[in-house]
Amino acid sequence: MKKKILIVCANYYSKISDNLLDCALKHLNKTYNLNIRNKGVVVIEVPGVFEIPVTIATRIKKYDGFIALGCVIKGQTPHFDFISSATTNAIMKLSIDFKKPIGNGIITCLNKKQAIVRSIKKGQEAANAVSIVLEKL
């Protein structure tokens, strides 16, 4: 598989996003020999998950697949619900409208401890989902 994948990583929670990104990159390199050095993978960091869909949308024609990585942790306000829902819906709409796979590696959790635990595998899972779809296209 020689495809180009864009990873958009929200770095608001840097320890969590570092885990997500590391897992995704390791999976792509180990399984498909796609990495930053051979230009099979490009990484763009954004401040938060809300910026992920527009970052993908502006580059949708340049890449074969996308991986969205980030974390939203529930607080005391409904902000969590709005951001999580809006981001998920926008990612799904982009994927369907442009018929391109977008692995959703955005963690939504109740607390930081949960997020850290989930960040160990979620990046790999999102990368794997995109890779499987790209192999079938």
C-alpha positions in Angstrom: 0.0 0.0 0.0 1.6 3.3 -1.1 -0.9 5.9 0.0 -0.6 9.3 1.6 -2.2 9.8 5.0 -2.6 13.1 6.9 -2.7 12.9 10.7 -4.4 15.9 12.4 -3.5 15.9 16.1 -5.1 18.2 18.7 -2.4 19.0 21.3 -4.6 20.6 24.0 -3.7 17.6 26.3 -0.1 17.1 25.2 0.6 13.9 27.1 -2.5 12.3 25.7 -2.0 13.5 22.2 1.7 12.4 22.3 0.5 8.9 23.1 -2.1 8.9 20.4 0.3 10.1 17.8 3.1 7.8 18.8 0.8 4.8 18.6 -0.6 5.8 15.2 2.8 6.5 13.7 4.3 3.2 15.0 1.4 1.2 13.5 1.6 2.9 10.1 5.4 2.4 10.0 5.4 -1.2 11.2 2.4 -2.5 9.2 2.6 -0.4 6.0 6.1 1.2 6.0 4.3 4.6 5.9 6.2 7.3 7.8 7.2 10.9 7.9 10.6 10.3 6.3 9.2 8.7 3.1 6.4 11.2 3.0 3.7 8.6 3.3 2.5 10.4 6.5 2.2 14.1 7.2 1.3 15.3 10.7 -0.3 18.7 11.5 -0.9 19.8 15.0 -3.9 22.0 15.9 -4.8 23.5 19.3 -8.0 21.5 19.9 -10.3 18.9 18.4 -12.7 21.5 17.1 -10.1 22.6 14.6 -9.6 19.0 13.2 -12.5 18.9 10.7 -11.6 22.2 9.0 -7.9 21.2 8.8 -8.9 18.0 7.1 -11.4 19.8 4.8 -8.8 22.2 3.5 -6.6 19.3 2.5 -9.1 16.6 1.5 -8.0 16.3 -2.1 -4.3 16.0 -1.3 -4.4 12.8 0.8 -5.9 9.3 0.5 -6.9 9.0 4.1 -6.9 10.9 7.4 -6.5 10.2 11.1 -8.0 12.6 13.6 -6.4 12.4 17.1 -7.2 14.3 20.2 -9.1 14.3 23.5 -12.1 16.0 25.1 -12.6 15.6 28.8 -16.0 16.3 30.4 -16.1 19.3 32.6 -18.8 21.1 34.6 -20.4 22.7 31.5 -22.2 21.3 28.4 -19.1 22.3 26.3 -18.0 18.7 26.2 -21.2 17.6 24.6 -21.2 20.3 22.0 -17.5 19.9 21.0 -17.7 16.1 20.9 -20.9 16.0 18.8 -19.9 18.7 16.4 -16.5 17.3 15.8 -17.7 13.7 15.3 -20.5 14.8 12.9 -18.2 17.0 10.9 -15.6 14.2 10.5 -18.3 11.7 9.4 -19.8 14.2 6.9 -16.3 14.8 5.4 -15.7 11.1 5.1 -19.0 10.4 3.4 -19.1 13.5 1.2 -15.6 12.9 -0.2 -15.6 9.1 0.1 -12.3 9.1 2.0 -11.5 7.2 5.2 -11.1 9.2 8.3 -10.0 7.3 11.4 -11.6 8.9 14.5 -9.0 8.7 17.2 -10.6 11.4 19.3 -11.0 10.2 22.9 -14.0 11.4 24.9 -13.7 10.7 28.6 -15.0 11.7 32.0 -11.5 12.4 33.4 -7.8 12.7 32.6 -6.9 9.3 34.1 -9.4 7.5 31.7 -8.0 9.5 28.8 -4.4 8.5 29.5 -5.3 4.8 29.7 -7.3 5.0 26.5 -4.6 6.9 24.7 -2.3 3.9 24.7 -4.3 2.1 22.0 -6.7 4.6 20.4 -4.2 6.0 18.0 -3.3 2.6 16.7 -7.0 1.7 16.3 -7.7 4.8 14.3 -4.6 4.2 12.1 -5.6 0.6 11.6 -9.2 1.5 10.6 -7.9 3.9 7.9 -5.4 1.4 6.6 -7.9 -1.4 6.3 -10.2 0.8 4.3 -7.4 2.1 2.0 -6.3 -1.5 1.2 -9.8 -2.2 -0.1 -10.1 1.0 -2.3 
